[in-house]
Amino acid sequence: MRATLKPSNTNDINPKLLTILRCPKCGSSILPSLRCSSCNEQYSTTGSVIQFLDSSKFQDVYTIHEFYEGMADYNVGYIPGESRLKDWAFFELCKSGLMGQLKQVIERFESSDLTVVEFACGGGIAWVASLATTVGVDISLSSLQVAANVYDLTLQADIRDVPLADNCADLVWGSYFYEHLNSRDKDLALGEMYRTLKPGGWCILQFDSLGDNALMRFARHDTERFEKGFVVNDGHIGLEPLPQAIERIANCGFKIRRVMKFGTTPLQYLVVYNWLCMGYKDKYRWVRLLDTFKDALASRRIGFYWELAVTAFDRAINPFSKASKATIAIVVSQKAEE
């Protein structure tokens, strides 16, 4: 049972954003007092974060909350304009070029009056917040309290049942939440992304995938060790091959516009090597050597340049690499115009 909540002060929240809130229980509009206009459910805030978590639809929501609470208590604070080189790296190489994909989509809109919703937002992206009205949805309260410093509206809610109105966003996006969901929950979250998008709106997803390259085939030859390193450690219960993920996204109604593939060769991001080492370093000497190499890079600034180099390499071969081999992907899609 959820504790009784007191009415909250929403004076600091943009009134326009309050109009797009919907009650997770019945789907009706939310009054400025954060009381549902129909079922009278009362919601509350902690700081600037509006809290909508409820176990009436999904009984596992509080268990999930405990697992992810505090995992991403930081935001990406860089604002382009400091130098051309840094800006280029930020857009083309940071987070596998995710910033550049967001930039391409945002620049498609002639109006500056955009609403952007980030699913599983963590601590947020300051640059995105500088360009649009931004809404962050996450299950972690502490992460949302960080995101509230840059985003216009922060909601502690389940991404399988987002408390937002239909057709309210121009762009929805999320980074590294997809692989944490089982098959049913992926469909629910994708359905929520589609529902909240305006016709013609855009969706960008970044996620880990189950690659069929040489390194990953080795990693999967022992199911128990693979589960230990790649699944249990980070909660990757929904790892699936990229072609399967693309098909799932398309089946939800999205038109696939662009796919960027990473980690199609044994040259991987350090986190992938880390997962491999967690499963196998006690068994194979070459994996222990890889673990030492990985730790040496990660402890020095060269580790950052390694990540940039891997991104640059994968982007260069993207036109020729196979989706089935990717361990990370960015999928850009669009909701059809009415």
Secondary structure, 3 states (H helix, E strand, C coil): CCCCCCCCCCCCCCHHHHCCEECCCCCCEECCCCEECCCCCECEEECCEEECCCCCCCCCHHHHHHHHCCCCCCCECCCCCCCHHHHHHHHHCHHHHHHHHHHHHHCCCCCCCCEEEEECCCCCEHHHHCCCEEEEEECCHHHHHHHCCCCCEEEECCCCCCCECCCCEEEEEEECCHHHCCHHHHHHHHHHHHHHEEEEEEEEEEEECCCCCHHHHHHCCCHHHHHHHHHHCCCCCCCCCHHHHHHHHHHCCCEEEEEEEECCCCCCCHHHHHHHHHHHCCCCHHHHHHHHHHHHHHCCCHHHHHHHHHHHHHHHHCCCCCHHHCCEEEEEEECCCC
